Amino acid sequence: MRGKTGKKLLPTQIIAISFALVILAGAVLLCLPIASRNGQSLGFRTSLFTATSATCVTGLILGDTWTLFSGFGQAVIITLIEIGGLGFMSVASLVIFMLRRKIGLRQRLVIAQALSVEEIADVVRIQKWVLWGSLIVQTTGALVLFFRFLPEYGWARGAKWGVFHAISAFCNAGFDIVGDVSGGVGMMYFADDPVVLITLMTLIVVGGLGFFVWQEIAVRRSFRKFGIYTRLVLLTSGVLILAGALLFGILEWNNPQTLGAMPVWQKILNAFFQSVTTRTAGFASLDQAALTEGSKAVSVLWMLIGGASGSTAGGVKMVTFLVLILFVISRARGKSNVTVFHRTIPQAKVLDAAALISLVLGLAFLGAIFITATSPVGFTDALYETASALATVGLTAGVTPLLSVPAQIMIMIFMYFGRVGILTISLGFMMGDQAEERFRYAYTNVLIG
């Protein structure tokens, strides 16, 4: 693939352009009258917003998915979610494998960067793991949901709902199509259904662990044999889920608009679901607008942390956040090196983590200020919206339809950046060769703190 100058595009550029083209194609399809439930075009802006949200596996939408889109429109959306969740190169690789073509060196480089893998030697084998693993997990989830929905909703709807929501959960997208029975409240309709919520949570967590972690778990099968990165991902994920459930349980236990009216077992279940879904999934079993201010603050933090690198999840990523926390602890103890599991994390990685987190936090706050200046939305709900978009979560405090046109455009840019921009920046940190500085200015002292 070449640019206008005739030079070959960098792998990161190919990924960014591919996502943009998929979004544009999806917007055109969703703009067709056949994609609308009422048979009239929804307009390019609504279609582009939805296509961006689906391809970037976010879940923010200007209206209920079932209410706005026909079966054809829903099929387009779930296809965009699958492409966005697994990555364009994963889908392209599937076609290549089916045609029994060889994958060249340049394609291997692009796949490696899309999967956040440093080595290209085993990238084809890892890609096959990704495709087969994704198929098995999504199929299993779809079957569980199908048999749950079957007695009440019949074969056709049970199959459709099972497949759609299994893909949406695994890809951490958060789109749902239960509007015809839920009245537009989405998964809140199933807040008392442990089978549905636990299945969705399992799919979300597995999808958010990352393709590299899957492979290591399948091959080594013992925590002691896992590499440092896999251990960090598993431990951090477990701690975030448990801590989030505890915090949401405490903060919402007596809130009559969320957990307050539920029996104890249902409170615990939904506290866990809120903890899991805020980690970039986007399904809501609780009314996000009715959450306490404390819960909204925790949700924003959990959204920005996200899942693991090379996964279907967004955010700055768990290990990135953990590295920064370890750095702060080390500096507070007067140490210059960051260590974990008797290993030292390179200083460059620590700086990369600090830079990425600072950038995302800055964008989230500036974006929230822009929304409050252009739309009838308070700052907390605006920050909830920008964090949700940047971390490709899809949860909203109910303000997405209230956003002005400029704010909607900004949210689309944030969703694209959250899925593609953070990926390419992270890959630049990981894969890029740092040019040696030819000279250095004299040092100077500044006051810190």
Summary of the structure (lengths in Angstrom):
residues: 449
radius of gyration: 21.7
end to end distance: 48.8
largest distance: 74.4
contacts: 1566
relative contact order: 0.10
helix: 67%
strand: 2%
